[in-house]
């Protein structure tokens, strides 16, 4: 995609390619993840992943991630910094990093099945038990790769 963001992108321009904004929310040495609803028709149903979602028409990635975090967990970080844009043939993931400066019990899970703080070793392992699901559920590969890239650059 030849765009001002990444003129050297190896992916051809496709008007159907989605853009999403997702957040790496960090609390100490752990990262907040969402267990996605396990319903047909959504991307990665029943997988752990980062909070965030699609950009609405005319919305910037920065506006989208701020809106999504309020909609999904009732939280607005003091500061979000862009970590990068991760491109694939069907999606561009705009990734932001911010501190989670409230306890987990102060968040409202308004979208998704469960949420939890993951350590770097748990992220590397790639799956985790969910009390609400009553079973071990996998971490979506794209989000695992993004988190590992972040951890590698921010030891």
Order of alpha helices (4+ residues) and beta strands (2+ residues): beta-beta-beta-beta-alpha-beta-beta-beta-alpha-beta-beta-alpha
